[in-house]
Amino acid sequence: MKFVLSAEQRMFGETLRKLLGAAGTADAARAWAAGDTGPGRALWSAVAETGAFAVAVPEEAGGAGPLPVELAVAAEELGRAAAPGPYVETLAAAELLGGSPWLPRIAEGEAVVTLAVPHALDADVADLVLTADGIERKAAGEAARSLDPARRLFRVPGGAGFTDLGVLLCAAQQVGIGRALLEVSVEYARTRRQFGRPIGEYQAIKHHLASAMVELEFARPLVFGAALAYGTPDFARDVSAAKVAASEASYGMAKTALQVHGAIGYTDEYDPSLWIRKARALYSAWGTVAEHRARVAAAL
């Protein structure tokens, strides 16, 4: 099985990365957490222009998909940028809305959709709230507290379960978060000096960063391998394996980033804290590590 992305897929990812890198996603995430979704919705529209939503929607509904590898590429870059909003949920919802008039709107980036798995993410800004079986619901009450303040969670009656495409895209998002934290931590270790030397010269720092990098490098092929298995009997098993690896790798990288940065890593004003908190929030999103390990074991 070939895991190397094609030139077109790499270009798609690079286009998204450049767009998101220039968009000030950290500021948009802070505004979203404070209830100002304007910058995040503007970013949503810009992402739509790259075709990131269209690859989730069938051609007959105005899209270009479903293309699971391209979806994983998009989710990885959205995770790398810590973009706020229910991107994974909207992309995964397209699979549940066959023949629905919502599909062209999703493809164009005109609809924000969320899923109850078991909480609905950012239901206060969503145009449509679905359960995992595709039934439309309404969110209830005020937002529940989240480890990631840019992820507002709402309870939804009947909300339970998860879709495997959503699991795949969450795992890809986690890999992107981990890679972003690795990059910023390596750069910090090169420039932060202690006792007259960059802290990256100390073996303890090197070993932590190297171990985190290895975990991410092992998780990423599992994510894209699962994307290639989309539509086959092995998809559920492969996507659970990918979620376990991505959860452990991204959360492990978040802990390493805190160790490398020290107390500054906890501060709201320091951008890496946004990625660190998101990594912890996604660790148990879309099914826990224990649940996905059990699915893999049952399949074997």
N, C-alpha and C positions, 0 to 999 in steps of 0.2 A: 504494500500500500504506500502511495506517495503522499508525504506530508508537506512538501515544499509548496508554498503559495505561488500561483502563477504571477507573471509580470503585471497583469491587469489587477489582480487581487492586491498585490503589493502597492500598486499605484493608488488604488482606492483607499487603502489604509493610510498612505502617506498624505493624500489629499485631506482626509479627515484630521490627521494629526496636525497638519499645518493650520487648518481652519480653527481647530480647538485651541491650539497653542497660542494663537493670536487673539483669542476671543475673551481672555480674562475670566476663565471658568471659576477660579477661586472666588472672585468677587461676586459672580452670578450665584454660586453656591451659598455664600453668606447672605446675599439678598433673599434667596429662596427660603432659607431657614428663618429669616426674619419676617416672611410673609409677602415680600415683594417679588413676584414671579415675572415681572417685566423683562429683566435681563435674561432670565432663563428661557422665556418664551421666544425672545429674539434669537437666542442661540438655537433653539429648537427649529425655527424656520430656516436658519442658515444650514443646519445639519441636513434638513430635508432636501435642500438644493443639491447636495452631493449624491442623492439617490439612496441614502441610508435606510429610509423607510420603504422605498419602492422595492428593494430586494426581499422584503417580507411578504409582498402582495403578489398574487398570481397575475400573469399577463392579461388575462381576460378581464381583470378588475382594474386595469390601468397601471399595474406594477411591472416588475421585471423578474419575479421570483416564483416560488420561494427558492432562495439561494443560501443554504445554511452556512457555507464557508464564508461568504461575504457578510452574512449576519454576524458571525463570530468575529470577523475582522472589525466590523463596526463597533460591536460591544466592547472589544478589547480597547479600542481607541477612546471610547466614551468613558471607560473605567480609568484609563491612563490620565484623562483630563478631569476626572471627578465631576463630570457634567451633571447638574441637578435635573431631576424630573424622571418620570416613569418610562424611560426609553426601553428597557428590557420588557416591561409589561406591555407596552404598545406594540412592539415588534412581535412578541409571543402571541398577543391577542389576534393578530391577523390570521393565524392558523385556525382559530375558533370561529371565525366570522365568514365562512364560505358563502358566497353569493350575497353578502350583506352590502347595503349601500354605504356602510362605514368604510369598506376597503379602499375605494378611491380616495377618500379623505385621509386615511392613514398614509397611503402612498405619497400624497402631496404634502404631508406634514401638517394638515389642517385639523387633525383630531388627536387629542390626548386621551389615551385609554389606560385603564389600570385594571389589575386582576387581584382578587382576594385570595391570597396564598400564605397564611390564612388571613392576614391583614391586607387591606387595600392601600397601596402606596400613593400618597399625594392625591387622594380622592377628592380633595377640596378644589383642585384645579382640573380634574379629569372631565372630559365630555361624556365618557361612558365608563361604567364600572361593571366588570364581569366576574363571575365565579369561574373556577377552572373548567367547568363543563359548559361554558359559554352562555350562561343565563345572566341576564341583566339584573343588577341589584342597585340599591341605594346605600351609601355609607351612612353609618349611624354615629351621632355624638361628636365629641371633640377629638382632635388628634391625640393619639397615645404618644407617650414619650419614646424617643428612639435614641440609640447610641449615636446615630448620625443625625444632627439637627436638620440637615437638608433632606431627610427622608421622613415625611410626615405620615404616620400610620393610622388608619381608621378601621374600626371593626365593621364587618359586613355580614348580615344574616346569611347563613348558608355557605360562608366562605371557608373552604377547606381544600386540601390537596394541592397539586401543582402540575404544570404542563412540562413535558420533557424538553420542549424547545426553550421554555423560559429557564429551566435549569442549565441548559447549555449556554445560554447567553449570560446568565449570572456568572457562570464559571469563567467565561471569556472576560467579562468585566473585572472579575477578581484578579485574573492574570495581568490585566492592564494596570490595575491599582498597584499590584506588587512590583511591576516593572518600573512604574513611576517612582515608587518609594525607594527602590534599589538605586536608581539613577541619582536622586537627590541626596541619598545617604552617602553614596560613593563620593559625590562632589563635596559634601560637607566634610567627609573624612580627609579629603585632600587639602582643604583650606583651613580647617580648625586646628589650631596649634595648642599643644600642652607640653610643658617642660621643654619648650624650644623646638618641638618636632611636630609635624602633622600627625594627628591621631591615627590616620590610616597606616602609619608605619608600624603601629603596635600589632603584634600577632593576634591578640584577642579580637581586635576590630576586624582584621583581615579574615580571620576564620569565621566570624559571625556573618560577614557579608558574603563570603564565598559559599557558605552553607545555604544561605537564603537564595543566592543566585542559582545554585544547583536545583533546589526544590522548584523554583519557577521554570527553569529550563526543562524539567521533567514534566511539569504540569501542562505546559503549553501544547506539546504534541498530543497529549490526551484530549485536550479540548478540540483541536482540529481533527483528530482522528474520530471523535464522536460526531463532529459535524459531517464528516464523510459518510458516517453510518446512518445519517438521517433517512428515514423511510425504510430501514431494514429491521429485521427482528432483533438485531444486536444494539439498536440505538439506546434503549432504556438502560441496558447494562453499561454501555460505554459512557453515556452521559453521566451516570451516577459515579463511575470511576473518575471521570474528569472533575466532577464537582468536589469529590473528596480531596483530590490532589490540589485543585485550585484553592479550596478553602484553607487547607493546611499551609500551602505555600504563601498565600497573600497575608494570612493572619500571622504566620511566622515572620514574614518580612516586616509587618507592622511593628511587631515586638522588637525586631532588630533595629528598625529605624528609631524607635524610642531609646534604645540603649546607645546608639551612636550619637543621637542629638542631645541626649540628656534632658534636663527640665524644659528646655525651650520647645521640645517636641510636643508638650502638653498644651502650649499656649494657643488661644483662639486666633491670635494675630499672625501666627506662623503657618503658612500654607500647608506644609506636610501634615499638620494635625487633621485637616479635612480628609486626607487619604487614610490616615491611621484609623480614624473613627469609622469611616466607611468600610474599611477592611473588616473591622470587628462586627459591624452590623450585618454585612453580607455573609459572614461565617456561618450563621444559622438560618439565613434566608433561603427560600426555595428548597426546603428540606434540610434537616440537620446532617452532619457528618455521619452520625450513627445510623440514620435512616438510609442514607445512600450506601454505606458499607453493607448494610443488611440486604439491600437490593442486589448489589454485586455478588454477595455470597450466595443468595438464592438462585441467581442466574447460573452460577458455576456448579 
